[in-house]
Amino acid sequence: MCCTQCNVNAKYKCPVCRVPYCSVACYKEHKRNPCSAPPEPERETNATDQSEIEYEFPTEDTVAREILQLLEQSEELKNCLENPHVREILELLDGSPHPDRLIQQYMTEPIFAEFVDACLKIVQPQDKNER
């Protein structure tokens, strides 16, 4: 990923339009022109259409879209996401080139571990009645 201003390796993304940049100077240059949010992907309204959509690179760990949609309905997850620290950690993980390394560090924080546990209860329930 290259900086759109100077074409060197970019470490950051604009929080509005997700354009990559490498430094504060390049970010300021980028902000001289107003940017807009990236277009929202079209959401399918028909559940049967959702199941027909295929992942580009599925693996044995890929979670079905129907299961992922259950995350939206979880009150426990919504409560976790009200915590600004959890949201900050998620943003850092999302922007990191090596989130696998960071997640080990963040799992030691109880509030983040609670968020992960809430996700796993939905994605990998121990008992089918937990969903």
GROMACS elastic network, one bead per residue, 0.5 to 0.9 nm:
[ bonds ]
;  ai    aj funct       b0    kb
    1     7     6  0.89082   500
    1     8     6  0.84218   500
    1     9     6  0.61103   500
    1    10     6  0.57810   500
    1    11     6  0.80127   500
    1    20     6  0.69258   500
    1    21     6  0.88382   500
    2     5     6  0.86497   500
    2     6     6  0.80839   500
    2     7     6  0.51368   500
    2     8     6  0.52754   500
    2    11     6  0.84550   500
    2    20     6  0.65100   500
    2    21     6  0.71106   500
    2    22     6  0.78680   500
    3     6     6  0.56928   500
    3     8     6  0.54041   500
    3     9     6  0.60189   500
    3    11     6  0.81880   500
    3    12     6  0.85180   500
    3    13     6  0.89678   500
    3    19     6  0.79745   500
    3    20     6  0.51261   500
    3    22     6  0.55239   500
    3    23     6  0.86830   500
    3    26     6  0.78470   500
    4     7     6  0.57031   500
    4     8     6  0.83053   500
    4    10     6  0.83309   500
    4    19     6  0.70419   500
    4    20     6  0.61138   500
    4    21     6  0.60318   500
    4    22     6  0.86075   500
    4    26     6  0.82397   500
    4    30     6  0.81673   500
    5     8     6  0.83983   500
    5    20     6  0.86880   500
    5    21     6  0.68308   500
    5    22     6  0.83947   500
    5    26     6  0.57988   500
    5    27     6  0.81899   500
    5    29     6  0.73790   500
    5    30     6  0.70078   500
    6     9     6  0.89365   500
    6    21     6  0.82099   500
    6    22     6  0.81568   500
    6    26     6  0.72886   500
    7    10     6  0.79805   500
    7    21     6  0.85183   500
    7    22     6  0.86681   500
    8    21     6  0.84210   500
    8    22     6  0.70131   500
    9    20     6  0.89419   500
    9    21     6  0.80605   500
    9    22     6  0.64889   500
   10    13     6  0.79231   500
   10    20     6  0.57361   500
   10    23     6  0.78881   500
   11    20     6  0.72138   500
   11    21     6  0.65673   500
   11    22     6  0.53671   500
   11    23     6  0.80046   500
   11    95     6  0.79948   500
   11    96     6  0.79831   500
   11    97     6  0.78616   500
   12    15     6  0.89898   500
   12    18     6  0.85864   500
   12    19     6  0.83272   500
   12    20     6  0.56256   500
   12    21     6  0.53885   500
   12    22     6  0.60250   500
   12    23     6  0.77770   500
   12    27     6  0.89515   500
   12    95     6  0.68081   500
   12    96     6  0.85001   500
   13    16     6  0.85008   500
   13    17     6  0.79275   500
   13    19     6  0.52670   500
   13    21     6  0.58979   500
   13    22     6  0.84224   500
   13    27     6  0.87715   500
   13    95     6  0.73570   500
   14    17     6  0.56432   500
   14    19     6  0.52466   500
   14    20     6  0.63987   500
   14    21     6  0.73085   500
   14    27     6  0.74666   500
   14    30     6  0.86300   500
   14    31     6  0.89006   500
   14    35     6  0.89591   500
   15    18     6  0.56482   500
   15    19     6  0.82290   500
   15    37     6  0.85141   500
   16    19     6  0.82279   500
   16    35     6  0.69226   500
   16    36     6  0.62797   500
   16    37     6  0.50246   500
   16    38     6  0.74443   500
   17    35     6  0.61374   500
   17    36     6  0.55554   500
   17    38     6  0.51745   500
   17    39     6  0.89224   500
   18    37     6  0.78258   500
   18    38     6  0.72337   500
   19    30     6  0.87282   500
   20    27     6  0.87602   500
   21    24     6  0.82538   500
   21    26     6  0.60760   500
   21    27     6  0.60584   500
   21    30     6  0.82212   500
   22    25     6  0.83186   500
   22    26     6  0.64498   500
   22    27     6  0.75359   500
   23    26     6  0.52790   500
   23    27     6  0.61730   500
   23    28     6  0.86424   500
   24    28     6  0.60826   500
   24    29     6  0.85385   500
   25    28     6  0.51908   500
   25    29     6  0.62599   500
   25    30     6  0.86565   500
   26    30     6  0.60902   500
   26    31     6  0.85989   500
   27    31     6  0.61636   500
   27    32     6  0.88341   500
   28    31     6  0.50337   500
   28    32     6  0.64912   500
   29    32     6  0.54085   500
   29    33     6  0.79600   500
   30    33     6  0.63126   500
   30    34     6  0.81756   500
   30    35     6  0.81969   500
   31    34     6  0.60103   500
   31    35     6  0.70992   500
   32    35     6  0.89151   500
   36    39     6  0.86419   500
   37    40     6  0.82799   500
   38    41     6  0.88971   500
   39    42     6  0.87245   500
   40    43     6  0.83698   500
   43    50     6  0.89542   500
   44    47     6  0.74137   500
   44    49     6  0.68363   500
   44    50     6  0.62990   500
   45    48     6  0.89116   500
   45    49     6  0.78319   500
   45    50     6  0.79442   500
   46    49     6  0.53216   500
   46    50     6  0.65982   500
   47    50     6  0.50698   500
   47    51     6  0.66233   500
   47    52     6  0.89881   500
   47    66     6  0.82084   500
   48    51     6  0.53651   500
   48    52     6  0.66440   500
   49    52     6  0.52180   500
   49    53     6  0.67169   500
   50    53     6  0.54432   500
   50    54     6  0.87075   500
   50    65     6  0.72290   500
   50    66     6  0.76818   500
   51    54     6  0.76762   500
   51    64     6  0.80735   500
   51    65     6  0.68675   500
   51    66     6  0.70414   500
   53    65     6  0.86407   500
   54    57     6  0.86895   500
   54    58     6  0.81553   500
   55    58     6  0.54651   500
   55    62     6  0.84537   500
   57    62     6  0.88625   500
   58    61     6  0.78244   500
   58    62     6  0.56676   500
   58    63     6  0.88180   500
   59    62     6  0.52016   500
   59    63     6  0.89217   500
   60    63     6  0.85557   500
   63    66     6  0.83986   500
   63    67     6  0.67509   500
   63    68     6  0.68396   500
   63   123     6  0.72746   500
   64    67     6  0.54049   500
   64    68     6  0.64786   500
   64    69     6  0.88433   500
   64   123     6  0.89423   500
   65    69     6  0.61401   500
   65    70     6  0.88240   500
   66    69     6  0.51876   500
   66    70     6  0.68134   500
   67    70     6  0.52966   500
   67    71     6  0.73417   500
   67   122     6  0.73429   500
   67   123     6  0.61740   500
   68    71     6  0.54763   500
   68    72     6  0.76910   500
   68   122     6  0.81652   500
   68   123     6  0.69282   500
   69    72     6  0.56230   500
   69    73     6  0.74573   500
   70    73     6  0.53653   500
   70    74     6  0.67831   500
   70   122     6  0.69647   500
   70   123     6  0.82700   500
   70   131     6  0.81941   500
   71    74     6  0.54270   500
   71    75     6  0.89129   500
   71    77     6  0.72281   500
   71    78     6  0.89805   500
   71   118     6  0.89485   500
   71   119     6  0.68949   500
   71   122     6  0.67169   500
   71   123     6  0.79997   500
   72    75     6  0.83925   500
   72    77     6  0.80099   500
   72    78     6  0.80203   500
   73    76     6  0.89767   500
   73    77     6  0.83075   500
   73    78     6  0.82587   500
   74    77     6  0.53042   500
   74    78     6  0.63655   500
   74    79     6  0.87445   500
   74   118     6  0.83871   500
   74   119     6  0.87620   500
   74   122     6  0.82926   500
   75    79     6  0.61345   500
   75    80     6  0.86399   500
   76    79     6  0.51589   500
   76    80     6  0.63517   500
   76    81     6  0.87507   500
   76   115     6  0.82413   500
   76   118     6  0.65307   500
   76   119     6  0.89428   500
   77    80     6  0.50177   500
   77    81     6  0.61500   500
   77    82     6  0.87246   500
   77   115     6  0.64625   500
   77   116     6  0.89466   500
   77   118     6  0.60903   500
   77   119     6  0.70332   500
   78    81     6  0.50953   500
   78    82     6  0.64326   500
   79    82     6  0.52806   500
   79    83     6  0.74505   500
   79   115     6  0.89972   500
   80    83     6  0.58005   500
   80    86     6  0.70598   500
   80    87     6  0.87697   500
   80   111     6  0.75935   500
   80   112     6  0.82344   500
   80   114     6  0.75583   500
   80   115     6  0.57345   500
   80   118     6  0.85053   500
   81    84     6  0.71860   500
   81    85     6  0.86729   500
   81    86     6  0.61943   500
   81    87     6  0.61333   500
   81   115     6  0.78024   500
   82    85     6  0.88228   500
   82    86     6  0.79169   500
   82    87     6  0.78078   500
   83    86     6  0.54898   500
   83    87     6  0.66335   500
   83    88     6  0.88579   500
   83   111     6  0.84327   500
   84    87     6  0.50460   500
   84    88     6  0.60776   500
   84    89     6  0.86501   500
   85    89     6  0.62212   500
   85    90     6  0.86451   500
   85   111     6  0.82295   500
   85   112     6  0.83642   500
   86    89     6  0.51593   500
   86    90     6  0.62497   500
   86    91     6  0.86871   500
   86   111     6  0.69392   500
   86   112     6  0.59060   500
   86   115     6  0.77296   500
   87    90     6  0.50793   500
   87    91     6  0.62079   500
   87    92     6  0.86591   500
   88    91     6  0.51119   500
   88    92     6  0.62203   500
   88    93     6  0.86352   500
   89    92     6  0.50672   500
   89    93     6  0.61438   500
   89    94     6  0.85290   500
   89   103     6  0.89623   500
   89   106     6  0.75139   500
   89   112     6  0.78911   500
   90    93     6  0.50585   500
   90    94     6  0.60256   500
   90    95     6  0.86128   500
   91    95     6  0.61864   500
   91    96     6  0.85231   500
   92    95     6  0.52336   500
   92    96     6  0.60057   500
   92    99     6  0.82248   500
   92   102     6  0.86525   500
   93    96     6  0.51426   500
   93    97     6  0.83233   500
   93    98     6  0.79676   500
   93    99     6  0.50756   500
   93   100     6  0.83957   500
   93   102     6  0.68867   500
   93   103     6  0.72640   500
   94    97     6  0.83052   500
   94    99     6  0.71681   500
   95    98     6  0.88024   500
   95    99     6  0.80787   500
   96    99     6  0.53556   500
   96   100     6  0.89972   500
   96   102     6  0.81125   500
   97   100     6  0.89063   500
   98   101     6  0.57203   500
   98   102     6  0.69121   500
   99   102     6  0.50461   500
   99   103     6  0.59399   500
   99   104     6  0.88308   500
  100   103     6  0.53880   500
  100   104     6  0.69596   500
  101   104     6  0.58636   500
  101   105     6  0.72899   500
  102   105     6  0.52552   500
  102   106     6  0.63725   500
  102   107     6  0.87170   500
  103   106     6  0.50052   500
  103   107     6  0.59858   500
  103   108     6  0.89431   500
  104   107     6  0.53223   500
  104   108     6  0.72515   500
  105   108     6  0.58994   500
  105   109     6  0.78415   500
  106   109     6  0.54358   500
  106   110     6  0.86015   500
  106   112     6  0.65447   500
  106   113     6  0.76943   500
  107   110     6  0.71974   500
  107   111     6  0.87000   500
  107   112     6  0.61499   500
  107   113     6  0.52159   500
  107   116     6  0.82847   500
  108   111     6  0.89065   500
  108   112     6  0.78539   500
  108   113     6  0.70233   500
  109   112     6  0.55319   500
  109   113     6  0.62087   500
  109   114     6  0.87068   500
  110   114     6  0.60610   500
  110   115     6  0.86637   500
  111   114     6  0.51054   500
  111   115     6  0.64434   500
  111   116     6  0.88796   500
  112   116     6  0.62739   500
  112   117     6  0.85834   500
  113   116     6  0.50552   500
  113   117     6  0.60704   500
  113   118     6  0.85734   500
  114   117     6  0.50865   500
  114   118     6  0.62075   500
  114   119     6  0.87236   500
  115   118     6  0.51577   500
  115   119     6  0.63834   500
  115   120     6  0.87561   500
  116   119     6  0.50696   500
  116   120     6  0.61618   500
  116   121     6  0.86239   500
  117   120     6  0.50442   500
  117   121     6  0.61131   500
  117   122     6  0.88313   500
  118   121     6  0.52252   500
  118   122     6  0.68369   500
  118   123     6  0.89355   500
  119   122     6  0.54533   500
  119   123     6  0.61759   500
  119   124     6  0.82546   500
  120   124     6  0.51938   500
  120   125     6  0.67163   500
  121   124     6  0.56623   500
  121   126     6  0.73683   500
  121   130     6  0.70719   500
  121   131     6  0.74859   500
  122   125     6  0.56287   500
  122   130     6  0.74139   500
  122   131     6  0.58166   500
  123   131     6  0.86615   500
  124   127     6  0.87721   500
  125   128     6  0.60814   500
  125   129     6  0.81025   500
  125   130     6  0.60853   500
  125   131     6  0.69047   500
  126   129     6  0.86287   500
  126   130     6  0.74317   500
  127   130     6  0.56424   500
  127   131     6  0.81679   500
  128   131     6  0.62331   500
